[in-house]
Every structure is written in structure tokens, then in C-alpha cells.
Amino acid sequence: MAQKIVAKSLLDLTMNQDNVYLTITIGNYQIGGSVLQFEDSNTPLPYKGTISNQLLGQNAALSGKKLKIITTVLDSNPATNNIVITFGFQGTTASPIVIQDTAGNTGDYYILTTEYAFN
């Protein structure tokens, strides 16, 4: 099993509601999960794996913070090696962020690190 490791640049998120929620969707019938951690913390957030409409915090508490997300996908669908990961930040002005890429072969891992700054 090979690994493809990818990092994406820091993206700024402008908050426009009191609370910010995160949903991460892994498409194409692939298997995966995510781990989230704020830059100023030594401990990952208590939720990992499938992230669906998870409260990240209130606008005032998130302002100026940076969030790192590591998403690991196992290419488990023998019909395609395409990887699609969608990050939705409700409570910000950002449209859903869609990452599309490919894994080498069925059984390979795709590991994506993304970082976000809240303004």
C-alpha cells in the first residue's frame, strides 16, 4: 500500500454568524476520516473520523485562531482511484471547499493536510 501525502495552503475563513460548524464529506464511496486540531492546542479536538455538522465554536472564540485538519482516505473503491473531499464551513462566507485528486491504486492511502484561519 502506497501513500500519497498532500498539503494545501492556509485558507482564510470570514465568519458571518455566531457559530461555526464543520462538515467533511469523503466521496466516491471511499473510506476515511479526519482529525482536527487548533494551532494553540497540544490536543486534537474530541471528535474525529466522520465529521458532520460539528460545532467548532462561537465567532468570538474562533477569531484569530488557526485550524489544522488531517484527512486520511483509503482508496477502497475498485471502480475508481479518484478522491473527493468536501469541507463545508457553515457560519462563514466560504463556499464548500472541494479537493479532487487521485490515489495510485485501490488499497493506497491519500493523506491531506489543510489549514484554515478564522477572521
N, C-alpha and C positions, 0 to 999 in steps of 0.2 A: 504494500500500500504506500503510495507516494503522498506527499503533502505539497499543497500549493499555498504559500503564505503571502498575503496581500495586505497592505496598509493604505488607508485613504487619509488625505489631509484633513486638518481640523476644519469643521464647518461651523459657522456662526448661526445660532438659532435665536430669532427675535420672539420673545414671549408676548402674547396678546390676550391672555386670560389669566385668571387667578391660579389655576392649577395646570401642571403639565403631565400628560400621560404618554406612555410609550407602548407601541405595538411593533413587534418584529415578526415578519412572516417569511418563512422559507418555502419557496415554491418548487414546482416541477416534481412533486412527490419525493423530494429528497428528505433526509433526516438530519436534524441539527438542533442546536441550542445556543444560547448566549449567556455571557457573564458580564455584569455591569459594575463599574467602579468609578467613584468620583475621584478626581486628581488629589484632593486633600485628605483622602482616607486610605488607610492601610488595609481595609477590609472590603471585600466585594459586597454589593447590596444583597439583601437576603433572598432575592428572587433570581432564579436562573433557569436555564432551559427554555421552555416556551414562554414568551413574554407577550401578554395580551392585555391591553388597556391598563397597564401598570402605572400607578401614581408615582411619579418621580419626586414631586414636591410642589410647594407653592412658589409662585413667581418670585416673591421677595427672597425666599431662601435659596433659590437656584441662581439668582442674578450674580454673574461673575464666575460661576463655577464651570468646571470642565468635566465632561463625562466620557469615559473610555468604554467601548463595547467590543468584546471579542466574541465573534460568532464562528462556530465550527460547524461545517456541513459535511456529512458523509454522503458521497455520491452513491446512493443506494438504488437508483432507478436505472435499470439496464437499457431503457429506451432512449435515454439522453444523458449526456455529461454536462448539460447546461445547468448553471447555478443562478438562481434569482433570489435575492434577499431584499425585502422591503422594510424600511424603517419609517414608521409614522409617528410624528410628534404632535399630538393633539394639545392645543393650548399655545402653539407657536404659529408664526406666519408661514412656516416651511410646508411645501407640498411634500407628499410622500417621497422619500429618497429611495430609488431603486438601483441596486447594484446587480449587474449582469456580467457573468464570466463563465468560464468552463473549468471543470476538473479534468484531469488527464484520462482516467478510466474509471469504470464502475469499481467501487471499493476504495477509491482515493479520498483524501480529506482536502477540503478547501477551508482555510482559516483566514478570516477577515478581521482586521482591527480598524475601527473607526473612532474618531474623537469629535466631540461636539462642545461648543462653548455657548453658554446661555447669556443672552443680553436682555 
